[in-house]
Amino acid sequence: MLALLCLGTSACGKQEKLKADTPVEKEFSEVSVHDPSIVQGDDGSYYIFGSHLAVAKTDDLMNWSYVNQGVKDDNEIIPDVYSVMKDAFEWSHSNTFWAPDVVKLNDGKYHLYYCNCQGDTPVSCLGTAVSDSVSGPYENEGLMLKSGMDAGQDDEDGNLYQAASDPNTVDPNTFYDAQGRLWMIYGSYSGGIFIKEMNPETGLPLESGYGEKLLGGNHLRIEAPYVIYNEDTGYYYMFLSFGGLDSDGGYNIRVCRSENPDGPYVDSMGQEMTDCKGPSGSSFSDVTAEQYGTKLMGGYKFEWKEGEEGEDRRGYLSPGHNSCLYQEETDKYFIIYHTRFENSGEEHQVRVHQMFFNEDGWPVIAPYRYAEETVEPCNKESVAGTYKLINHGRDISAEMKTSKEIELNKNGDISGAAEGTWKLTGDYGAELTIDGNTYKGVFLKQWDEDGKKYVMTFTALCSETGVSIWGSGLNAI
């Protein structure tokens, strides 16, 4: 009976092998770094900096070790932190840091953009610290932006601070554009996401004020902006997290793009992100926010099928606050984010997935965490079979998306829980048409972390609807 359960026959006549002959194990070392921002050190290792001064490093994007945990005076990142950063803690009425960003500038030094926030109001501040080494010690340069002023104090633009239209000065990301100009993008909830041009040598603002608004307002739940430039497509891609970061907050990752670093940014449906703002007088209007931004991923779970390994598996909840990495030596893109898990409260860990750009120039995220895979040419025979399909939809919801079974039949039809057609384009391009919507992406052999096997997967995006789908093959290969 066990042997029979380990084999199945798909509707396309292909016998599916549900288990590998020997379970495939991979070694990972996990860390809990909330809001991970990645940077490469002079030692070649990759470092992630997160909230509460959590810092970790890796050489392979799979095995991480802590460099620091927690805000304390005896840490090596910012020694004597409570006295050195006294102004930041006093302004924000806080004793910790929120999501930082670290970038190596033209001066050869590492610049830490830190932020502090009261939390229940946008009383926040943003400053910089500098070090010769990525792991510190960092020397404080002081604050550059504040928010949440009371009526007796002008805001950074010289006006009365308005929380519905002015920024919450947290979640910085600093990047060079293709011409060598330096920009800082930042913001969370409140008045939205803003961008400022910075001095490319010092990393400090060229002008006073909050800068230019790119999107948001009236307290839409949008935060964690992160921008990368793709030389091949010629676009700047702004990644954002929509929803709330808690396990039941519906956090999800979205993207928009622009030909210019300071916008205007549009989503794949052609909507200008400057129009993404809550109705006047409203707060936290997810119904408004979810209409904008191309959704790449939210909470999800590939369901267990009898005969597979891994009956006890946890779905991913509220993945978000990502950073990105491009490796020139491998020509690979990666997305780095934190996620919570099903039935695990607010426990969170870092995850790294490979990322690709589809035929229309939009990013798509590999379904499984990175395990040293490389996209390779495949053929129709190796791609056809039974898949677990996840449709990430467009909603902001605490409910994770669960998989349904479909067949990619050899004749090019799709049957099962969804119907349509599919085809292999080029060496590994994926094109699936489901319910009249065409999704474009890639086919990729990956390690199924729960099933302990290698499977064929696909990741694809429909530009017209801004919806992403993933597929995980049943067959162990």
C-alpha positions, 0 to 999 in steps of 0.5 A: 500500500505504501508503494502505491501511495508514493506513486500517482498517475496524472490526467496527462498519463504521466506517472508521478513519483511523490517521494524521492528515493532518498529524502533530499536534505539541505542545510540551513541556519536560521536567524530572526532579523525583522526588516532585513536590509542586505549589503555586501561587506569588504570580506565578501560576506553578505550582511543583513541589518534589521530592526532592534539592531539585529545583524546577521551574516552569510556566505551562501544566502542559506546559512546565517549567523548573528553579528548582533542581537538587540539594542544594548550598550555593549554591542559592537555595531554602535557602542555606548548606543544609549548615550551616543544616540540619545537625541534619537531616543529622546525625540522618538520616546523609544528605546530601540531602532526600527528598520535601517539600511546600510550602503557603501558610498563613494567615500569607501565607508559604510553609511548606516541609515537608522530610524526610531519611532514611538510606534503608535504615532508618527513621532519618528526620526531618521539619521546616519552613522558611518563606519570603515567596516560593515560590522562597525563600530559606527560613529553617529553623524546625527539626525537629518529628518524628524516627523510628528511635531506638535503644533508649536514646532515647524515640520521639515518643510517649515509648516504645521505637521499633518500626519495624513499628508506628511511622512513618517520618517522611517524605513529608509533605503538609499541607492545610486541611480544609473547616472551616479546620483544618490537617492533616499526613499523612505516612509511608512503609513501616514502621508506615504512614501517620499524620496530625497536626493542625497550628496553622493559623497557624504550621503547627506541630503542636498536640500532641506525638507521632506522631499517629493511624495511618490505615493500614499497618504491618509494612513494607507498601510504601505511601507518599506520601500526598496528600489533596485535598477535593472540595467537590462530592462532600463527600469527602477523597481520599487518594492513595497509592503502592503498591510500589517506586519503581524501574523494576522496583518496580511503583509504582502510584497508588491512592486511598481516601476519607473524609468526615473529613480524619482518617478513617476512609478506605475504598476503593471496595470498602468496605474500611476502610484501617485493616485494610490492614496486613501479617501480624505478623512479615512485611515488604513483603507486596505480596500483602496490600497489593494487596488494598486501595486503589482502583487508578487507574494503574500501568505501561502501554503503548498498543501500536503498530498498523501504519499508525500514527505512532510505531512506536518508543514507550516504555511508562510504568513505576512511575508514582507519588508524586503530588500534585494540583491543582484550578484554580478558574478552569477547574474542572479537576482534575490529577494530577502524578506522576513516571514511569520508562520502558521500556528507560530504566533509572531515568530519570524525568520529570514527567507531568501528566494531567487527572483527573475524578470519575465518577458514583460520586464516584471519581477517574479519570485521563485516559489521556494527558498533559495537552495543553490538552484540555477535556471536551466533549459527544459523541455515540454516533456519535463514540464508537463505534469501535476502541479500545486497551484497558488494564486496570490490574488490582489487582496490584503488579507490575513488568510493565506492562499492554499494550493489547488491541483492542476494538470499541465497536459502534454497537449498544452491544455491546463485542467483540474482546479483551473483551466486554460493553456500553457506553453514553454517559451524559449529555454525556460520561459513559462506562459500560462493562460488561465480564465483568459488571463495570461501569466508570464514567467519561468520554469525552474527546478527547485528543492521542495523544502517540505517534500524533501525532493526536487520538483519542477516549479513555475512562477508567473505574473499577469501584467494586466491584472497584477496577479502572481501565480506559483506552481510546485510539481508533484513529481520528484525529479 
